[in-house]
Amino acid sequence: MAQVWKCSGLRWSDDGPVLVWSGGRRSVLGPGKRVAFRTADGAVRQCVGARGHPCAARASVSGRSTGVRCEECARLDRAHSVAADGIADDPRPYHVYLAWFGPGMVKVGITAVERGPARLLEQGAVCFSWLGAGPLMAARRAEELLRAALKVPDRIPYGDKRVVRAALPGSATERAAEVVVLHARALALAAWPEALVPEPCQVVDHVRVFGLDGAPAAVGEVAELVPGGVVSGELVAAAGPDLHLATRRGVVVLDTRLLPGWELTAAGAGDEGELGVPLREFTAPQEGLF
């Protein structure tokens, strides 16, 4: 009987992207690494629970969902989330940052100072710069200020990020240009919170970290996992939760947030490069979209 594994998701470490499995096993990923698995025949994707507790209802979730929690567990998990203002008295200092994902795609966000750039790697930010650091509520006020004054969003859909990766500017200077301009405008705002200490513009570029420099363009993305479906390919790049895999159908993006909740087994030797799951093909961005 084939050994069954359950994936907890993708994490970014000093070693790069790492797949984490139930029981603590870790798979460090790098260029050329083969990623190959099959979802168990007849398997049902189950909610992973919340805050370290299993789902009381043992609810099933959609194979298309990146949330991997039922409605009740998602509510419980979000109730203790900084992103949802569930923790207003967090004493830790927070960074405010500007992150760039492609032409015209800049967002503002916050992350605990102790986490360093991990949040930016998790989001797939092509480049970023810190804006300032200070108490949580001051960071929140700065985030809201930038959204209103500079028309910079705090969220960019992952689908949009994936489409533009194939057409990124070739130089780090070009990629940093929008962040540099917005950074100067942000620190010049009169309503900048006094408790937030401004930081100089120092743009960090992740193109080489992600392996996107010279990587072939992806033709599409895995739309969902299904029972008995197989995914097998060679890793050519990784950005945020996304693995860019070379398959028989070209380079395809696998959002690793689709993996938790499934029972997975190793793909067979004859499955090399196989993609036996629904694929959503990419279309070029509409002119003027960004």
C-alpha positions in Angstrom: 0.0 0.0 0.0 1.4 3.4 -1.0 2.4 5.8 1.8 0.0 8.7 2.3 1.2 12.2 3.1 -0.6 15.4 4.0 0.9 18.8 3.1 0.8 21.7 5.5 1.8 24.2 2.9 4.8 26.1 1.6 7.2 28.1 3.8 10.1 30.3 3.0 13.3 29.8 4.9 17.0 30.7 4.6 17.2 27.7 2.3 14.5 29.0 0.0 11.0 27.4 -0.5 10.2 24.4 1.7 7.2 22.1 1.6 6.1 21.2 5.1 4.3 17.9 5.7 2.3 16.5 8.6 4.6 15.1 11.2 7.2 17.9 10.6 8.9 16.4 7.5 10.2 19.1 5.3 11.1 19.1 1.6 13.6 21.8 0.6 12.9 22.9 -3.0 15.5 24.2 -5.5 15.9 24.6 -9.3 15.6 21.3 -11.1 13.9 19.6 -8.1 11.2 17.1 -9.2 7.8 17.8 -7.7 5.5 14.8 -8.2 2.4 13.5 -6.4 -1.0 12.0 -6.9 -4.1 12.6 -4.9 -5.6 9.4 -3.5 -8.3 7.8 -5.5 -11.7 8.5 -4.1 -10.2 11.0 -1.6 -12.2 14.0 -0.3 -10.4 17.2 0.6 -11.1 18.0 4.3 -11.0 21.2 6.3 -7.7 21.5 8.2 -9.3 23.1 11.3 -8.3 26.3 13.1 -5.7 27.5 15.6 -4.2 24.0 15.9 -7.4 22.2 16.5 -9.1 19.8 14.0 -12.3 20.6 12.4 -15.1 19.5 14.7 -17.5 18.8 11.7 -14.8 17.1 9.6 -16.2 19.2 6.8 -15.1 18.8 3.2 -13.8 21.8 1.2 -13.6 22.6 -2.5 -10.6 21.4 -4.5 -10.5 24.9 -6.0 -10.3 26.7 -2.7 -7.0 28.2 -1.5 -8.5 28.8 2.0 -8.7 25.1 2.9 -11.1 25.8 5.9 -14.8 25.4 6.3 -16.8 28.6 7.0 -16.8 28.1 10.8 -13.0 27.2 11.1 -12.2 30.2 8.8 -14.1 32.5 11.1 -12.3 31.2 14.2 -8.9 31.5 12.5 -9.5 35.0 11.3 -10.8 36.1 14.7 -7.2 35.9 15.9 -5.6 37.5 12.8 -3.7 40.8 12.7 -4.8 41.1 9.1 -8.4 41.2 10.3 -7.7 43.5 13.2 -8.4 40.6 15.5 -5.3 41.6 17.7 -5.4 45.3 18.5 -3.0 45.2 21.5 -0.1 43.3 20.0 3.0 44.9 21.6 5.4 43.9 18.9 6.8 46.6 16.5 5.6 46.4 12.9 7.0 47.4 9.5 5.0 49.2 6.9 6.2 48.3 3.4 5.6 48.9 -0.3 5.6 45.7 -2.4 5.9 45.6 -6.3 4.6 42.6 -8.3 4.7 44.0 -11.8 4.1 47.2 -13.8 1.4 49.2 -12.1 1.0 46.6 -9.3 2.2 48.1 -6.0 0.5 47.4 -2.7 1.0 48.6 0.9 1.1 46.2 3.8 2.4 45.6 7.3 4.3 42.8 8.9 5.9 42.2 12.4 9.5 43.5 12.4 10.7 40.1 13.9 9.5 38.3 10.7 11.9 40.3 8.5 11.2 39.9 4.7 9.3 36.5 5.2 5.9 38.1 4.5 7.2 39.6 1.2 8.5 36.2 0.1 5.3 34.5 1.0 3.3 37.0 -1.1 5.6 36.7 -4.1 6.7 40.3 -4.0 9.2 40.8 -6.9 10.7 43.7 -5.0 9.9 45.8 -1.9 11.1 48.5 0.4 10.3 49.3 4.1 8.5 52.6 4.7 8.7 52.8 8.5 8.4 50.9 11.8 6.5 51.4 15.0 3.5 50.2 17.0 0.8 48.1 15.4 -1.9 50.8 15.4 0.4 53.4 14.0 1.4 51.0 11.2 -2.4 50.4 10.6 -3.0 54.1 10.3 -0.1 54.5 7.8 -1.5 51.6 5.8 -4.9 53.3 5.6 -3.3 56.7 4.8 -1.5 55.3 1.8 -4.5 53.5 0.5 -6.5 56.8 0.6 -3.8 59.3 -0.4 -1.8 57.4 -2.9 -4.5 55.0 -4.2 -2.3 52.0 -3.3 -4.3 48.8 -2.5 -3.5 46.5 0.4 -4.4 43.4 -1.7 -3.5 42.2 -5.2 -5.1 39.0 -6.5 -2.6 36.1 -7.0 -4.0 35.5 -10.4 -2.9 39.0 -11.5 0.6 38.5 -10.1 1.1 35.2 -12.0 0.1 36.6 -15.4 2.6 39.5 -15.3 5.6 37.5 -14.2 6.4 36.5 -17.8 6.8 40.2 -18.8 8.8 41.8 -15.9 11.3 44.5 -16.7 14.8 43.1 -17.2 16.7 45.3 -14.8 16.4 45.7 -11.0 16.5 49.5 -11.5 13.4 49.4 -13.7 11.6 47.1 -11.4 12.3 49.4 -8.4 11.2 52.6 -10.1 7.6 52.7 -9.0 8.5 51.8 -5.4 11.1 54.6 -5.3 8.5 57.2 -6.5 5.8 56.1 -4.1 8.2 55.8 -1.2 9.1 59.5 -1.6 5.4 60.5 -1.9 4.5 58.5 1.2 7.1 60.0 3.5 6.1 63.5 2.3 2.5 63.1 3.5 1.6 65.5 6.3 -0.6 63.0 8.1 2.2 60.5 8.6 1.8 58.9 12.1 4.2 60.4 14.6 4.8 57.1 16.3 6.0 55.5 13.0 9.7 56.0 12.4 10.3 56.5 8.7 12.9 54.3 7.0 15.0 55.2 3.9 14.1 53.7 0.5 16.2 50.6 0.0 14.6 48.4 -2.6 15.2 44.6 -2.2 14.8 42.6 -5.4 13.6 38.9 -5.3 13.9 38.0 -9.0 17.0 35.8 -8.5 15.7 34.5 -5.2 12.5 33.3 -6.9 14.4 31.9 -9.9 12.5 34.2 -12.3 15.6 35.5 -14.0 15.5 33.9 -17.5 12.8 31.4 -16.5 10.4 30.3 -19.3 7.0 31.9 -19.2 4.2 29.9 -17.7 1.3 28.9 -20.0 -1.3 28.4 -17.2 -2.0 27.4 -13.7 -3.5 24.4 -11.9 -7.2 25.2 -11.5 -7.9 22.6 -8.8 -6.9 19.2 -7.5 -9.2 16.2 -8.0 -9.3 12.7 -6.6 -6.8 10.5 -8.5 -5.2 13.5 -10.2 -1.5 13.7 -10.8 1.0 16.6 -10.9 4.6 16.0 -11.9 7.2 18.5 -13.1 10.6 20.0 -12.7 10.8 23.1 -10.6 12.0 26.1 -12.6 10.9 29.0 -10.3 9.0 29.6 -7.1 7.4 32.9 -6.0 5.1 33.2 -2.9 3.0 30.1 -2.7 3.5 29.3 -6.4 5.7 26.6 -7.9 6.5 27.0 -11.6 6.8 23.4 -12.9 8.1 22.3 -16.3 5.6 19.6 -17.5 4.7 17.9 -20.8 2.2 20.8 -21.3 4.8 23.5 -20.8 5.5 25.5 -17.6 2.5 25.4 -15.3 2.0 27.2 -12.0 0.9 25.2 -9.0 -0.5 27.2 -6.1 0.6 25.1 -3.1 -2.3 26.4 -1.1 -4.4 23.9 -3.1 -2.5 21.0 -1.4 -3.5 21.0 2.3 -6.5 18.9 3.1 -5.7 16.2 0.5 -4.2 12.8 1.0 -1.2 12.6 -1.3 0.9 9.7 -2.6 4.1 9.7 -4.7 3.6 9.8 -8.4 4.7 6.8 -10.4 7.8 6.6 -12.6 5.6 6.7 -15.7 4.0 9.9 -14.6 7.1 12.1 -15.2 6.0 15.5 -16.5 2.3 14.5 -16.4 -0.4 16.9 -15.5 -3.7 15.1 -14.8 -5.7 17.9 -13.2 -7.7 20.8 -14.6 -5.6 23.6 -16.1 -6.5 27.2 -16.5 -4.6 28.8 -19.4 -3.2 32.3 -19.1 -4.4 35.1 -21.3 -2.4 38.2 -22.0 -3.3 41.2 -19.8 -5.7 43.6 -21.5 -4.1 46.8 -22.8 -4.3 49.5 -20.3 -5.2 47.2 -17.4 -2.1 48.3 -15.4 
